[in-house]
Protein backbone atom coordinates (compact mmCIF):
# COMPACT_ATOMS: atom_id res chain seq x y z
CA UNK A 1 0.00 0.00 0.00
CA UNK A 2 1.45 3.31 -1.02
CA UNK A 3 1.63 6.35 1.15
CA UNK A 4 -0.93 8.09 -1.07
CA UNK A 5 -3.42 5.21 -0.72
CA UNK A 6 -3.09 5.21 3.08
CA UNK A 7 -3.62 8.97 3.19
CA UNK A 8 -6.67 8.67 0.91
CA UNK A 9 -8.22 5.94 3.12
CA UNK A 10 -7.57 7.91 6.32
CA UNK A 11 -9.13 11.01 4.79
CA UNK A 12 -12.19 9.02 3.64
CA UNK A 13 -12.69 7.46 7.09
CA UNK A 14 -12.34 10.87 8.75
CA UNK A 15 -14.90 12.38 6.37
CA UNK A 16 -17.39 9.56 7.06
CA UNK A 17 -16.97 9.92 10.83
CA UNK A 18 -17.38 13.68 10.60
CA UNK A 19 -20.56 13.21 8.56
CA UNK A 20 -21.98 10.74 11.09
CA UNK A 21 -21.26 13.16 13.91
CA UNK A 22 -23.43 15.73 12.15
CA UNK A 23 -26.29 13.18 12.14
CA UNK A 24 -26.18 12.61 15.88
CA UNK A 25 -29.43 13.29 17.70
CA UNK A 26 -29.12 16.14 20.17
CA UNK A 27 -31.87 16.23 22.76
CA UNK A 28 -32.79 19.53 24.40
CA UNK A 29 -31.47 19.92 27.95
CA UNK A 30 -34.98 19.42 29.36
CA UNK A 31 -35.18 15.98 27.72
CA UNK A 32 -31.77 14.95 29.08
CA UNK A 33 -32.24 15.94 32.72
CA UNK A 34 -35.31 16.91 34.70
CA UNK A 35 -35.72 20.62 35.36
CA UNK A 36 -34.79 21.78 38.83
CA UNK A 37 -36.94 24.20 40.79
CA UNK A 38 -33.93 26.46 41.37
CA UNK A 39 -33.51 26.87 37.59
CA UNK A 40 -36.89 28.60 37.33
CA UNK A 41 -36.33 31.15 40.11
CA UNK A 42 -35.10 34.73 39.83
CA UNK A 43 -34.39 36.78 42.96
CA UNK A 44 -34.32 40.57 42.77
CA UNK A 45 -34.07 43.51 45.17
CA UNK A 46 -32.59 41.22 47.85
CA UNK A 47 -31.51 42.97 51.04
CA UNK A 48 -31.07 42.34 54.77
CA UNK A 49 -31.45 44.68 57.72
CA UNK A 50 -28.14 45.75 59.29
CA UNK A 51 -27.63 44.36 62.81
CA UNK A 52 -24.81 44.21 65.34
CA UNK A 53 -25.78 40.85 66.86
CA UNK A 54 -28.62 38.44 67.50
CA UNK A 55 -31.11 38.25 64.63
CA UNK A 56 -32.05 40.07 61.51
CA UNK A 57 -34.18 39.44 58.44
CA UNK A 58 -33.71 39.25 54.68
CA UNK A 59 -36.19 40.46 52.08
CA UNK A 60 -36.63 40.71 48.31
CA UNK A 61 -38.69 39.37 45.42
CA UNK A 62 -38.59 35.69 44.44
CA UNK A 63 -40.07 35.14 40.98
CA UNK A 64 -41.02 31.71 39.64
CA UNK A 65 -40.36 31.80 35.88
CA UNK A 66 -40.90 28.04 35.52
CA UNK A 67 -43.96 26.09 34.45
CA UNK A 68 -44.67 24.42 37.80
CA UNK A 69 -45.02 25.40 41.43
CA UNK A 70 -41.77 26.04 43.31
CA UNK A 71 -41.49 25.51 47.06
CA UNK A 72 -38.68 27.16 49.04
CA UNK A 73 -38.21 24.85 52.05
CA UNK A 74 -35.15 26.33 53.72
CA UNK A 75 -32.15 28.62 53.62
CA UNK A 76 -28.59 28.69 54.91
CA UNK A 77 -25.75 31.19 55.22
CA UNK A 78 -22.29 31.28 56.75
CA UNK A 79 -23.24 34.59 58.40
CA UNK A 80 -25.69 33.05 60.92
CA UNK A 81 -26.06 29.89 62.99
CA UNK A 82 -29.49 29.18 61.52
CA UNK A 83 -32.03 30.58 59.09
CA UNK A 84 -35.80 30.14 59.09
CA UNK A 85 -38.54 31.01 56.64
CA UNK A 86 -41.06 33.21 58.46
CA UNK A 87 -44.57 34.29 57.63
CA UNK A 88 -46.82 36.84 59.27
CA UNK A 89 -50.22 35.56 60.37
CA UNK A 90 -53.15 37.06 62.25
CA UNK A 91 -53.90 35.37 65.58
CA UNK A 92 -56.58 36.70 67.91
CA UNK A 93 -56.70 39.93 65.92
CA UNK A 94 -52.95 40.55 66.18
CA UNK A 95 -50.24 40.09 63.55
CA UNK A 96 -47.49 37.72 64.61
CA UNK A 97 -44.44 36.10 63.03
CA UNK A 98 -44.07 32.35 62.88
CA UNK A 99 -41.96 29.82 61.05
CA UNK A 100 -43.45 28.83 57.68
CA UNK A 101 -43.08 25.10 58.33
CA UNK A 102 -44.35 24.08 54.88
CA UNK A 103 -42.11 26.64 53.17
CA UNK A 104 -42.89 29.37 50.68
CA UNK A 105 -45.07 28.04 47.84
CA UNK A 106 -44.70 30.06 44.61
CA UNK A 107 -47.05 29.14 41.71
CA UNK A 108 -45.73 29.29 38.13
CA UNK A 109 -45.49 32.86 36.87
CA UNK A 110 -45.92 34.35 40.35
CA UNK A 111 -43.65 36.44 42.56
CA UNK A 112 -43.28 36.07 46.32
CA UNK A 113 -42.60 39.44 47.95
CA UNK A 114 -40.47 39.10 51.08
CA UNK A 115 -40.96 42.36 53.00
CA UNK A 116 -40.81 43.85 56.51
CA UNK A 117 -44.09 43.04 58.23
CA UNK A 118 -44.69 40.10 55.89
CA UNK A 119 -42.95 36.91 54.83
CA UNK A 120 -39.17 37.03 55.23
CA UNK A 121 -36.07 34.96 55.97
CA UNK A 122 -34.80 35.18 59.55
CA UNK A 123 -31.05 35.00 60.15
CA UNK A 124 -30.56 33.90 63.75
CA UNK A 125 -27.38 33.74 65.78
CA UNK A 126 -25.39 36.22 63.71
CA UNK A 127 -21.70 35.26 63.72
CA UNK A 128 -20.54 38.85 63.16
CA UNK A 129 -22.18 42.27 62.79
CA UNK A 130 -23.91 42.91 59.47
CA UNK A 131 -23.00 46.44 58.39
CA UNK A 132 -24.75 48.58 55.77
CA UNK A 133 -23.09 48.19 52.38
CA UNK A 134 -21.85 44.68 53.11
CA UNK A 135 -22.93 41.82 50.83
CA UNK A 136 -23.78 38.38 52.20
CA UNK A 137 -24.70 35.10 50.51
CA UNK A 138 -27.82 33.11 51.33
CA UNK A 139 -28.52 29.72 49.76
CA UNK A 140 -32.18 28.92 49.14
CA UNK A 141 -33.16 25.23 49.25
CA UNK A 142 -36.12 23.92 47.25
CA UNK A 143 -38.42 20.92 47.79
CA UNK A 144 -36.72 18.97 44.98
CA UNK A 145 -33.32 19.35 46.69
CA UNK A 146 -31.99 21.97 44.29
CA UNK A 147 -30.39 25.15 45.62
CA UNK A 148 -29.76 28.71 44.53
CA UNK A 149 -27.19 31.09 46.02
CA UNK A 150 -28.38 34.68 46.36
CA UNK A 151 -26.26 37.80 46.94
CA UNK A 152 -27.94 40.03 49.52
CA UNK A 153 -27.06 43.66 50.23
CA UNK A 154 -27.12 44.74 53.88
CA UNK A 155 -28.94 48.06 54.44
CA UNK A 156 -29.85 50.33 57.32
CA UNK A 157 -33.60 50.15 57.87
CA UNK A 158 -35.76 51.45 60.69
CA UNK A 159 -39.22 51.02 59.13
CA UNK A 160 -41.96 48.59 60.13
CA UNK A 161 -40.90 49.01 63.78
CA UNK A 162 -39.52 45.49 63.83
CA UNK A 163 -36.97 44.58 66.44
CA UNK A 164 -35.20 41.26 66.05
CA UNK A 165 -33.71 40.29 69.39
CA UNK A 166 -32.47 36.84 70.13
C-alpha positions, 0 to 999 in steps of 0.5 A, a space after each residue: 500500500 502506497 503512502 498516497 493510498 493510506 492517506 486517501 483511506 484515512 481522509 475518507 474514514 475521517 470524512 465519514 466519521 465527521 458526517 456521522 457526527 453531524 447526524 447525531 441526535 441532540 436532545 434539548 437539555 430538558 429531555 436529558 435531565 429533569 428541570 430543577 426548581 432552582 432553575 426557574 427562580 429569579 431573585 431581585 431587590 434582595 436585602 437584609 437589615 443591618 444588625 450588630 448581633 442576635 437576629 435580623 431578616 432578609 427580604 426581596 422578590 422571588 419570581 417563579 419563571 418556571 412552568 410548575 409550582 416552586 417551594 422554598 423549604 429552607 435557607 442557609 448562610 455562613 453569616 448566621 447559625 441558623 435561618 428560618 422562613 417566616 410568615 406573618 399571620 393574624 392570631 386573635 386579631 394581632 399580627 405575629 411572626 411564625 416559622 413557615 413550616 411548609 415553606 414558601 409556595 410560589 405558583 408558576 409565573 408568580 412572585 413572592 414578595 419578602 418584605 418587613 411586616 410580611 414573609 421574610 427569611 430570619 437569620 438567627 445567631 449572627 456570627 458577626 455584625 452585618 453592616 450597611 453596604 456589606 454583601 452576604 450570601 444566602 442559599 435557598 433550598 427547594 423541595 426537589 433538593 436543588 439550591 440557589 445562592 443569592 447575593 444580599 445587600 445589607 442596608 440600614 432600615 428602621 421602618 416597620 418598627 420590627 426589632 429582632 432580638 435573640 
